[in-house]
Amino acid sequence: MSTSPYTTLKAEAYAANMELHALGLVIHTFGNVSAADTSRGVFAIKPSGVPYAKLRPEDMVVLDYNNEVVEGKLRPSSDTRTHSYLYREWEGLGGIAHCHALYSVAWAQAQQDIPILGTTHADHLTHDIPCAPPMADELIQGNYEHNTGVQITECFRERNLEPQEVPMVLVGNHGPFCWGKDAAQAVHHSLVLETVAQMAYLTLQINPGAPRLKEALIQKHYTRKHGKDAYYGQ
């Protein structure tokens, strides 16, 4: 019996997809995570429409960055072309997660950035969480999932944002995409985004005029956990 060279990669993608579901960030089959092997230029992703209860590691579909199936018998996630586009455009991504979590999607549907209002947000990034504008009609009628990737990267280019510094985005009227050094970190960022989205919503319900977190606190909380002077954790 032959052993697949992608067994470990598929197991990583499977574990991340199951964690996304366990965290309550997806309903039914509305979510996906991919795990990339950057040395081989391939990624493993959840198959389309398969219930999480029936999902197995061997069901993961492996593709190259040009969307050609390398290994797998099932149809890959409908969002595959968004994942592949981001892997091609942004070096260093090891995992991407997409879900339709409640508060994240609410902000995306409102077409609003999530403002940095507190230190929980600043622990993870120093910017507002961007919301990319809704997709233009001609792009919707084209290669939609590929163009979702274009929509994301254009938003970052226009705002002069780096994906390593801002590992998450809201796609207007759609929902969140997050990424990281691996699939597990992409899921972690998805939970951070959903939590911050809920906190920001509640804050603005309590006080619609709540001010943005002051810069000194933004920098203090971010540098406690990131960079050469970080001192949080072991």
C-alpha positions as CSV (number, residue, x, y, z in Angstrom):
1,M,0.0,0.0,0.0
2,S,1.5,3.3,-1.1
3,T,1.8,6.2,1.3
4,S,0.8,9.7,0.1
5,P,3.5,12.3,0.3
6,Y,0.7,14.7,1.4
7,T,-0.5,12.8,4.4
8,T,0.9,15.3,6.9
9,L,-0.4,18.3,5.0
10,K,-3.9,16.7,4.7
11,A,-3.9,16.0,8.4
12,E,-3.0,19.6,9.2
13,A,-5.8,20.9,7.0
14,Y,-8.3,18.4,8.5
15,A,-7.4,19.4,12.1
16,A,-7.7,23.1,11.3
17,N,-11.1,22.6,9.6
18,M,-12.4,20.6,12.6
19,E,-11.1,23.3,15.0
20,L,-12.9,26.0,13.0
21,H,-16.1,24.0,13.4
22,A,-15.5,23.2,17.1
23,L,-15.0,26.9,17.9
24,G,-18.5,27.6,16.5
25,L,-17.2,29.8,13.7
26,V,-19.1,27.9,11.0
27,I,-22.6,26.5,10.5
28,H,-23.5,23.5,8.4
29,T,-20.7,23.4,5.8
30,F,-20.1,27.2,5.5
31,G,-16.4,27.4,6.1
32,N,-13.0,26.2,4.9
33,V,-9.4,26.1,5.9
34,S,-6.4,25.4,3.7
35,A,-2.9,24.4,4.7
36,A,0.0,25.1,2.4
37,D,3.3,23.4,1.7
38,T,5.2,26.4,0.4
39,S,8.3,24.3,-0.5
40,R,6.2,22.2,-2.9
41,G,3.8,25.0,-4.0
42,V,0.7,23.0,-3.0
43,F,-2.1,23.3,-0.5
44,A,-4.7,21.0,1.0
45,I,-8.3,22.3,1.5
46,K,-11.6,21.0,2.7
47,P,-13.8,19.4,0.0
48,S,-17.0,21.3,-1.0
49,G,-20.2,20.7,0.9
50,V,-19.1,17.7,3.1
51,P,-20.6,17.9,6.6
52,Y,-18.0,18.2,9.3
53,A,-19.3,15.0,11.0
54,K,-18.4,13.0,7.9
55,L,-15.1,14.7,7.1
56,R,-11.9,12.6,7.2
57,P,-8.3,13.6,6.8
58,E,-8.1,11.6,3.5
59,D,-10.9,13.7,2.1
60,M,-8.8,16.8,1.9
61,V,-8.0,17.9,-1.6
62,V,-4.4,18.8,-2.6
63,L,-4.0,21.4,-5.4
64,D,-1.2,23.5,-6.8
65,Y,-1.3,27.3,-6.8
66,N,-2.8,27.1,-10.3
67,N,-5.8,25.2,-9.0
68,E,-4.8,21.9,-10.6
69,V,-5.7,18.9,-8.4
70,V,-2.6,17.0,-7.3
71,E,-4.4,14.5,-5.1
72,G,-8.0,13.9,-4.1
73,K,-11.2,12.4,-5.4
74,L,-13.7,15.0,-4.2
75,R,-14.4,18.5,-5.5
76,P,-12.5,21.1,-3.5
77,S,-14.1,24.0,-1.6
78,S,-15.9,26.5,-3.8
79,D,-13.5,29.2,-2.3
80,T,-10.4,27.3,-3.6
81,R,-9.5,30.0,-6.1
82,T,-9.5,32.7,-3.5
83,H,-7.0,30.7,-1.4
84,S,-4.8,29.9,-4.4
85,Y,-4.8,33.6,-5.5
86,L,-3.7,34.7,-2.0
87,Y,-0.9,32.1,-1.8
88,R,0.4,33.2,-5.2
89,E,0.2,36.9,-4.4
90,W,1.5,36.9,-0.8
91,E,4.6,35.0,0.1
92,G,4.9,33.4,3.6
93,L,1.3,32.3,4.0
94,G,1.0,28.8,5.4
95,G,-2.7,28.7,6.0
96,I,-6.0,30.5,5.1
97,A,-9.3,30.3,6.8
98,H,-12.7,31.5,5.7
99,C,-16.0,31.4,7.7
100,H,-19.4,33.0,8.0
101,A,-19.2,33.8,11.8
102,L,-22.0,36.0,13.1
103,Y,-20.4,39.2,14.2
104,S,-17.6,39.2,11.5
105,V,-20.3,38.8,8.8
106,A,-22.4,41.5,10.4
107,W,-19.6,44.0,10.1
108,A,-18.9,42.9,6.5
109,Q,-22.5,43.3,5.6
110,A,-22.5,46.8,7.1
111,Q,-19.4,47.5,5.0
112,Q,-17.5,48.9,7.9
113,D,-14.0,48.5,9.2
114,I,-13.8,47.3,12.8
115,P,-12.2,50.2,14.7
116,I,-9.5,49.5,17.2
117,L,-11.3,50.4,20.5
118,G,-9.5,48.4,23.1
119,T,-6.4,46.5,24.2
120,T,-7.7,43.1,23.1
121,H,-7.7,44.3,19.5
122,A,-4.3,45.9,20.0
123,D,-2.8,42.7,21.4
124,H,-3.1,41.3,17.9
125,L,-2.8,44.2,15.5
126,T,-2.3,48.0,15.4
127,H,-4.8,48.7,12.7
128,D,-8.5,48.8,12.3
129,I,-9.6,45.5,10.7
130,P,-10.2,46.5,7.0
131,C,-13.4,45.8,5.1
132,A,-12.8,45.5,1.4
133,P,-15.5,47.3,-0.7
134,P,-18.2,45.2,-2.3
135,M,-17.1,43.5,-5.6
136,A,-17.8,45.4,-8.8
137,D,-20.4,43.9,-11.1
138,E,-18.0,43.0,-13.9
139,L,-15.9,41.0,-11.4
140,I,-18.9,39.2,-10.0
141,Q,-19.8,38.1,-13.6
142,G,-16.2,36.9,-14.1
143,N,-14.1,34.4,-12.2
144,Y,-15.9,35.2,-8.9
145,E,-13.7,33.3,-6.4
146,H,-10.5,34.4,-8.1
147,N,-11.7,37.9,-8.1
148,T,-12.5,37.7,-4.3
149,G,-8.7,37.3,-4.0
150,V,-8.2,40.3,-6.2
151,Q,-10.7,42.2,-4.1
152,I,-8.7,41.4,-0.9
153,T,-5.2,42.2,-2.3
154,E,-6.4,45.5,-3.9
155,C,-7.8,46.6,-0.6
156,F,-4.5,46.0,1.1
157,R,-2.6,47.7,-1.7
158,E,-4.8,50.8,-1.7
159,R,-4.5,51.1,2.1
160,N,-0.8,50.3,2.2
161,L,-1.3,47.4,4.5
162,E,1.0,44.3,4.9
163,P,-0.6,40.9,5.2
164,Q,2.0,39.9,7.8
165,E,0.9,42.8,10.0
166,V,-2.8,42.6,9.4
167,P,-3.6,38.8,9.1
168,M,-7.4,39.3,8.5
169,V,-9.9,41.1,6.4
170,L,-13.6,41.5,5.9
171,V,-14.9,41.1,2.4
172,G,-17.8,43.6,1.9
173,N,-21.2,41.9,2.0
174,H,-19.5,38.5,2.3
175,G,-17.4,37.7,5.4
176,P,-14.0,37.2,6.9
177,F,-10.8,35.7,5.5
178,C,-7.8,35.2,7.8
179,W,-4.3,33.7,7.3
180,G,-1.2,32.9,9.2
181,K,2.1,31.0,9.2
182,D,0.1,27.8,9.2
183,A,-3.5,26.6,9.2
184,A,-3.8,26.5,13.0
185,Q,-2.8,30.2,13.2
186,A,-5.3,31.1,10.5
187,V,-8.0,29.6,12.6
188,H,-6.7,31.4,15.7
189,H,-6.9,34.7,13.8
190,S,-10.5,33.8,12.8
191,L,-11.5,33.5,16.4
192,V,-9.7,36.7,17.3
193,L,-11.5,38.5,14.5
194,E,-14.9,37.2,15.6
195,T,-14.2,38.1,19.3
196,V,-13.0,41.6,18.5
197,A,-16.0,42.1,16.1
198,Q,-18.4,41.2,18.9
199,M,-16.6,43.4,21.4
200,A,-16.7,46.4,19.0
201,Y,-20.3,45.9,18.3
202,L,-21.3,45.8,22.0
203,T,-19.0,48.8,22.8
204,L,-20.7,50.9,20.1
205,Q,-24.1,49.8,21.3
206,I,-23.3,51.0,24.8
207,N,-21.5,54.2,23.6
208,P,-21.9,55.1,19.9
209,G,-19.3,57.7,20.4
210,A,-16.6,55.5,22.0
211,P,-13.2,56.8,21.0
212,R,-10.5,54.9,19.2
213,L,-7.9,53.4,21.5
214,K,-5.1,56.0,22.1
215,E,-1.9,55.3,20.2
216,A,0.3,54.8,23.4
217,L,-1.9,51.9,24.5
218,I,-2.0,50.5,21.0
219,Q,1.8,50.4,20.7
220,K,2.2,49.1,24.3
221,H,-0.1,46.2,24.0
222,Y,1.1,45.2,20.6
223,T,4.8,45.3,21.4
224,R,4.2,43.3,24.6
225,K,3.4,40.3,22.4
226,H,5.2,41.1,19.1
227,G,8.7,42.0,18.0
228,K,12.1,41.9,19.6
229,D,11.0,43.6,22.9
230,A,8.0,41.2,23.5
231,Y,7.8,39.9,27.0
232,Y,4.4,38.2,27.1
233,G,4.4,34.4,27.6
234,Q,7.2,31.9,28.2
